């Protein structure tokens, strides 16, 4: 029987397979690889069996040996929906995020749809993910998966906090701090396989979040200097997609040299235990650690901060280059900065206030939120259901 291929469809199939099978690698069990591979066996992809045979024997194919050994079992109809029950899923995608591509989006949606009832929605503006997540919770959706950066994930968490709809991240941004903190691979398709396993095991925990002026955060809130760096990066949004880490490094240096007052303190911190620090230059309130990643290396400033504890507040009381360099070296070596010079370190705190000597910038989970004169921090226990790989 003669086969008629649509050139665009065939190209898309080849792209999907090249990305999916390369990234899933040999460590994912056969059933997961078969799930991605079965994207071929749908009514949308004509003559898919022959396309798969062509792919298997193509000279440039980069499948793993493990994937080649995973064949469709005798008696199984390719493309058939699994008999076991799935859950109702909303997949929120920020297509503007650094690592989100059209082909990855297609592969991930179809991989999730193999077991679950999946609806895909794309964000179109700031704050959109929060409204999408809130609407999903109201409509009875059981799981919201976010393919995007930390900022999009934060919005979804704010939409789901206090509901019984679970949240799961897929890394789509430039750094993906929270997804990597949970142990997910930094590749979104590879992470999809891990996430599917966690969902199938029912690995969901009710976790606590930090809140600042009634805005929830998943991993940290930055006050002062680092917020000024984030603001500088966000003003160059298009460069962020392509320059990523180099842009952050350049912004950190440029902000330190020219855009932030290093001579005068910016804020005071009033802790619930009565401790008062009035010479803060730069602060970070942690819900989890690390602070960020430099390539593959975590920059761990507050190892006490985990999903099992309350907040950790770190106040840096000097921006002298020698002091900052010493802190970075300690963090890269995996040592806590507690006890370091010019550092005030408070672990397991639940309520405190920051007041500015003038207005100061702040950011939440990597999103710049502007300048304020006062921030009220609280720890909110058990407010979000989170899928844990």
PyMOL commands that set and color helices and strands:
alter all, ss='L'
color gray80, all
select helices_A, chain A and resi 7-24+30-40+48-57+65-69+102-113+128-138+150-160+177-181+188-201+225-234+237-243+245-259+321-332
alter helices_A, ss='H'
color red, helices_A
select strands_A, chain A and resi 88-93+117-122+143-148+166-171+204-212+215-217+220-224+267-271+276-280+282-286+292-294+297-299+311-316+343-349+351-364+367-387
alter strands_A, ss='S'
color yellow, strands_A
deselect
rebuild
show_as cartoon
